[in-house]
Amino acid sequence: MALSMELRCWGGGWGLPSVHTESLIVLAYSKFSGAHVIASPIDWTWKTLTATVPELMCGESSVTDPTQILNFLRKQRFNADYELTARQGADTLAYIALLEEKLRPALLHTFWVDAENYANVTRPWFASHSPFPLNFVVPCRHASLAISRILLTKGESPLNRINEIEAKLYSDAKECLNLLSYRLGTANYFFGSSPTSLDAFVFGFLAPLYKASLPSSPLQSHLSQLENLTLFCENILAVYFCSSQPSSPVPVQETKDANLQKLTQLVNKESNLIEKMDDNLRSSSPQHKPHRPEPKATLANEKNSTPA
């Protein structure tokens, strides 16, 4: 019997199963590989300050960091990369390294350093999902860690200030997005007809940037111009996170009609169910005629019944 797996992560928001990049990566990969992972949000608990997320709990084992969690799932025979060639495996590692080096610093700056985004989007969300008095501490702590991480990865010796490297951050990030868009092309996924770990990483990085209502973000504006990447995010959300069972991939050109089609199917199912229930009720008591109210006389009928 397979052990149950629980994933401690930040909860959902902005139309996403989680607003946290690392948590999104693991959630997406678990869907791609067929692993039954139960998401356990840390929202409104003291773990918002003390926990390291994402954290996968399986029996007595505890694994943190998306890369280590994905390796653990592969050892449990949940492998979304089993059809990749050696060349594709090497490309996967190269693109993940590209995301970490080029895109992550700009995302940290967008959500945690940009004053307008932090004040209107990031801080309110994390504060509202943390218990008192941690709602005053958690956002500031994340912002401080983001600044430190940016300076360690992008600042040269001696360390530059944030405003001195901001232009370089966004230039590198836009270049990364352009490379991802070129590599994806018109396909649904980066390798073949099924999503892999690279798709999980790209989705985890792009989805928050795509879905958050940011008042100030040149990077979000650039992403919106790369239609295949935005459709890539919409496709994964529609296929893997709108129902409990994965459905067939949505073709790129049909993604915009997916919601309307699902709504139509739902209405048809409800209509058929109501008809069946009505038929069963009618057939269960055949000896009784259905009660019908006496029809009210219309003005035309009254005129016809008046004696000449």
ABEGO torsion letter per residue (X at the ends): XBBBBBBBBBBBBGGBABABAAAAAAAAAAAAAGBBBBBBBABGBAAAAABBOBBBBBEABBBBEAAAAAAAAAAAGBBAAAABBAAAAAAAAAAAAAAAAAAAAAAAAAAAABAAAAAAAAAAAAAAABBOAAAAAAAAAAAAAAAAAAAAAABBOBBBBAAAAAAAAAAAAAAAAAAAAAAAEABABABEABBBAAAAAAAAAAAAAAABBBABBAAAAAAAABAAAAAAAAAAAAAAAABABBBBBBBAAAAAAAAAAAAAAAAAAAAAAAAAAAAAAAAABAABBBBBBBBBBBAAAAAAABBX
